[in-house]
Amino acid sequence: MTPRSFAFIAALVKSRSGLVLAAEQGYMLETRLGPILKREGLADFEALAERLQGPGGHRLAEAVTEALTTNESSFFRDGRPFEHLRRLLPGLAAARGAGMPLRLWSAACSTGQEAYSIAMILAELAPQLGGCRADILGTDISQAVVTRARQGRFSQFEVQRGLPARLLVRHFRQEEGRWQVAPDLREMIRFERWNLLADLRPLGRFDVIFCRNVLIYFDAPTKARVLEAMAAQLAPDGVLYLGGAETVLGLTDRLVALPGERGAYRRAGMAALAG
């Protein structure tokens, strides 16, 4: 891959997804984009860059972007945000009026483990939520992983990563060597393709947003843009969860950390719920 073709592809991917690719990641591009070159009958990355600028380039650009995005997920990943969510939800439910659902968003949901983890917590807490209905939205830029998330089928390896045995038995059924999420849990979640760089307002307002281990792939201006947009969609008493290595410091003054909680943020100037 020449510096010229790398620069073009990196700029294209950044504009479409926010993902920043460093020069030393050239080998990763060659590995992940190799199958696309073969499928499209392209001789090299110069030919790929040229094709991306020609007719049909939009479709190819989508495939390139999907190939380069990282889709890493596991059930109840990192633990603490889910422990905090358990403490948070009863108070949020009590603060809602009759008939008002709790809305929760798993942004960059990958193959759905995070969204299903949230659903399992809501099912567990149902007696404490006073009949408050919950709507869960899972979104990702990759149509392939959104499709997998909707299917709710996981390998033995995937369910062994963070999923307690009692929840596996309660919410999954083994089918043809894979584990299928039970219908009642699947019905709690809607999975859609969505780009975090797009206008978030059509998604509506959320009481809880999980956007973890995503911002680490963005540069500072893109991080700030996404955080500002998410703050605008967060309910006054809602909570945003980021990854343990992510922060809002120096990026936005619209969000502040919850005292004593790593990776949990609320809108600035709003009183935090107990939890």
C-alpha positions in Angstrom: 0.0 0.0 0.0 1.4 3.3 -1.0 1.3 6.4 1.3 -1.0 8.0 -1.3 -3.6 5.2 -1.3 -3.4 4.9 2.5 -4.0 8.6 3.0 -7.0 8.5 0.7 -8.6 5.5 2.3 -7.9 6.8 5.8 -9.5 10.1 5.0 -12.5 8.4 3.5 -13.0 6.1 6.5 -12.6 9.0 8.9 -15.2 11.2 7.1 -17.7 8.3 7.1 -17.2 6.9 10.6 -14.9 9.1 12.7 -12.3 6.3 12.8 -8.8 7.6 12.8 -6.2 5.3 11.2 -2.5 5.9 11.9 0.2 5.3 9.4 1.5 2.3 11.3 -1.9 0.5 10.8 -1.2 0.0 7.1 -0.8 -3.8 7.7 -4.2 -3.9 9.3 -5.7 -2.2 6.2 -4.0 -4.7 4.0 -5.3 -7.6 6.0 -8.9 -6.5 6.4 -9.3 -5.0 2.9 -7.6 -7.9 1.1 -10.9 -9.9 0.7 -12.5 -6.8 -0.8 -9.8 -6.4 -3.4 -10.2 -10.1 -4.3 -14.0 -9.9 -4.5 -13.9 -6.7 -6.7 -11.1 -8.0 -8.9 -8.7 -5.2 -8.0 -5.0 -5.6 -8.4 -3.9 -3.3 -5.6 -4.9 -0.5 -3.2 -4.2 2.1 -5.8 -6.9 0.5 -7.9 -9.2 0.4 -4.8 -8.7 4.1 -4.2 -9.5 4.8 -7.9 -12.6 2.6 -7.8 -13.8 4.4 -4.6 -13.8 7.7 -6.6 -15.8 6.2 -9.5 -19.3 5.1 -10.2 -20.5 2.7 -7.5 -18.0 4.2 -5.1 -20.6 4.8 -2.4 -21.4 1.1 -2.1 -17.7 0.1 -2.0 -17.0 2.8 0.6 -19.6 1.3 2.9 -17.9 -2.1 2.5 -14.4 -0.6 3.2 -15.7 1.3 6.3 -17.4 -1.8 7.7 -14.3 -3.9 7.2 -12.2 -1.5 9.2 -14.4 -0.8 12.1 -13.7 -2.9 15.3 -16.6 -5.1 16.5 -15.5 -6.3 19.9 -18.1 -7.0 22.6 -19.0 -9.3 25.4 -21.8 -9.8 28.0 -21.6 -7.4 31.0 -18.3 -6.1 29.8 -16.3 -4.3 32.5 -18.9 -5.0 35.1 -19.2 -1.7 37.0 -21.4 0.2 34.6 -24.0 -2.6 34.8 -23.7 -2.6 38.6 -24.4 1.1 38.6 -27.3 0.7 36.1 -29.0 -1.8 38.6 -28.9 0.9 41.3 -30.0 3.7 38.9 -33.0 2.2 37.2 -35.5 2.0 40.1 -35.0 5.8 40.7 -35.4 6.6 37.0 -38.6 4.5 36.8 -40.0 6.2 39.9 -39.3 9.6 38.4 -41.3 8.8 35.2 -45.0 9.5 34.9 -47.6 6.9 34.2 -47.2 5.4 30.8 -43.7 6.9 30.2 -41.2 4.3 29.2 -37.6 4.2 30.1 -35.5 4.6 27.0 -32.0 3.1 26.8 -29.5 3.2 24.0 -26.6 0.9 23.3 -24.6 3.0 20.8 -22.0 1.1 18.7 -23.7 -2.1 19.9 -21.7 -4.5 17.7 -23.3 -8.0 17.8 -25.6 -7.1 20.6 -24.1 -8.4 23.8 -24.3 -5.1 25.6 -28.0 -4.5 24.6 -28.9 -8.0 25.7 -27.1 -7.5 29.0 -29.1 -4.3 29.6 -32.3 -6.2 28.8 -31.4 -9.0 31.3 -31.0 -6.4 34.0 -34.3 -4.8 33.2 -36.0 -8.2 33.3 -34.4 -8.9 36.7 -35.5 -5.6 38.1 -39.0 -5.7 36.8 -40.7 -6.1 40.2 -38.8 -2.9 41.4 -39.8 -0.8 38.4 -43.5 -0.5 39.2 -44.6 -1.7 35.8 -42.5 0.9 34.0 -42.0 -0.2 30.4 -38.5 -0.1 28.8 -37.5 0.5 25.2 -33.9 -0.5 24.3 -32.3 0.6 21.1 -29.1 -0.9 19.8 -27.3 0.8 16.9 -24.1 0.2 14.9 -22.6 1.6 11.7 -22.1 -2.0 10.4 -25.2 -3.6 8.8 -23.5 -7.0 9.2 -23.2 -6.8 13.0 -26.7 -5.3 13.3 -28.1 -8.3 11.5 -26.3 -10.6 13.8 -27.5 -8.7 16.8 -31.1 -9.0 15.7 -30.7 -12.8 15.3 -29.6 -13.1 18.9 -27.5 -16.3 18.3 -24.2 -16.7 20.0 -21.5 -19.3 20.1 -20.4 -21.2 23.2 -17.3 -19.0 23.3 -19.4 -15.8 23.2 -21.7 -16.8 26.0 -18.8 -17.8 28.2 -17.4 -14.3 28.1 -19.1 -12.6 31.0 -22.5 -14.2 31.0 -23.4 -15.9 34.4 -24.7 -19.5 34.1 -28.0 -18.6 35.8 -28.7 -16.0 33.1 -27.7 -18.3 30.3 -30.1 -20.9 31.6 -32.9 -18.3 32.1 -32.7 -16.3 28.9 -31.1 -18.6 26.3 -32.0 -21.9 24.5 -29.4 -24.1 22.8 -30.2 -24.7 19.2 -27.9 -26.5 16.7 -24.8 -25.9 18.7 -25.4 -22.2 19.3 -27.3 -20.2 22.0 -30.4 -18.4 21.0 -31.8 -15.5 23.0 -35.3 -16.2 24.3 -38.1 -14.3 22.4 -39.2 -12.2 25.4 -35.7 -10.7 25.7 -35.3 -10.2 22.0 -38.7 -8.3 21.9 -37.3 -5.7 24.4 -34.7 -4.5 21.9 -34.8 -2.8 18.5 -31.6 -3.0 16.5 -30.9 -0.4 13.8 -28.1 0.8 11.6 -27.0 4.3 12.6 -23.8 6.3 12.2 -22.8 8.3 15.4 -21.6 11.1 13.1 -25.2 11.5 11.7 -27.9 13.7 13.3 -28.9 12.0 16.5 -32.1 13.9 17.0 -34.4 11.5 15.1 -33.5 8.8 17.7 -35.2 10.8 20.4 -34.3 11.4 24.1 -32.8 8.7 26.2 -32.7 8.0 30.0 -29.5 5.9 29.6 -26.9 5.9 26.9 -24.1 3.3 26.7 -21.3 4.5 24.3 -18.3 2.6 25.6 -14.9 2.0 24.0 -15.9 3.9 20.9 -14.5 7.4 21.4 -10.9 5.9 21.7 -11.0 5.5 17.9 -11.8 9.2 17.3 -9.8 12.3 17.2 -10.5 15.1 19.7 -12.9 17.2 17.5 -14.9 14.1 16.6 -15.1 13.0 20.2 -16.3 16.5 21.2 -18.9 16.4 18.4 -20.3 13.0 19.4 -20.4 13.9 23.1 -22.2 17.2 22.5 -24.8 15.4 20.4 -25.3 12.7 23.0 -25.6 15.3 25.8 -28.4 16.9 23.8 -30.3 13.6 23.6 -29.8 12.7 27.3 -32.7 13.2 29.7 -32.1 15.8 32.5 -31.7 13.0 35.0 -30.2 10.5 32.6 -26.7 8.9 32.6 -24.2 8.4 29.9 -21.7 5.5 30.3 -18.3 5.7 28.6 -15.4 3.2 28.5 -13.0 3.1 31.4 -10.3 4.7 29.3 -12.6 7.5 28.0 -13.4 10.9 29.4 -15.3 14.1 28.7 -12.5 16.3 30.1 -11.4 18.9 27.7 -14.1 17.9 25.2 -17.4 19.2 26.5 -18.7 21.2 29.4 -22.2 19.8 29.0 -21.4 16.5 30.9 -19.9 16.0 34.3 -18.7 12.8 36.0 -20.9 11.1 38.6 -19.0 11.2 41.9 -17.4 7.9 42.8 -18.3 6.3 39.5 -15.8 5.6 36.7 -17.1 6.2 33.3 -20.6 7.5 34.3 -21.7 11.0 33.4 -24.7 13.2 33.7 -25.7 16.6 32.2 -24.0 19.5 33.8 -26.1 21.4 36.2 -28.5 18.6 36.8 -28.9 16.8 40.2 -27.9 13.1 40.0 -30.2 10.4 41.1 -29.1 8.3 44.0 -27.1 5.3 43.0 
